[in-house]
Amino acid sequence: MGEFGIELPRGWRTMLAKAVAALDQADSAAPALLQPQLHRQLAEVRSLTEQMAEVERQIASWKRGQEECERIAAIPGVGLLTATAAAHAPIFLLRRLDPISSRSSRQSMKARSAG
């Protein structure tokens, strides 16, 4: 809505509330022809946000019963989705993501090809 001169804050929850309020103003800068469509799009964003929150609640509930997932989630900087993904990723994938394993794998490949 910035193209109409309507400035909105960052953050979904705050932005959604401010965007609806800005559209509802009698002197809104958004063209009247577009306002119904913008309201529908904002409602869709709100609905998707609520659905994502529900999925995250379900994952968090599931995670509480998973010891390995809880251990990974305890690492500073590791969030819910990363912990659940890492707890269930195939071990060969985790090795590929580990810079030490990757480096030693590359070094051994170079040694094999040089020898």
Residue, then its C-alpha position, 0 to 999 in steps of 0.5 A: m500500500g506504499e504505492f498509495g502513500i500509506e505507510l505501514p509498520r513492520g510485523w504482521r500483526t501490527m501491519l494488518a491492523k493498521a492496513v485495515a484501519a487505513l483502508d477504512q478511513a474516509d479519506s484513504a489514499a487507496p483508490a476506492l475501486l481497489q479497496p474491496q480487493l485489498h480488504r480481501q487480500l488482507a483477510e487472506v493474509r490474516s487467515l494464513t497467519e492464523q493457520m501458520a500459528e496453528v501448525e506451529r502450536q501443533i509442532a510445539s506440542w508434538k516436540r514436547g514428547q521428543e527427547e532428541c528434538e528438545r535437546i536440539a531446541a535447547i541450542p541457542g539460536v535453534g528454533l522450533l522448525t529447525a529443531t524438528a527438522a534436524a531431529h528427523a533429518p537423515i544422518f547423511l544430510l546432517r554430515r553434509l551440512d557439518p562444515i568440519s565433515s564437509r572439509s575433511s571429506r573434500q580433503s580426503m577426496k583431493a588426497r585420493s585424486a592426487g594419489 
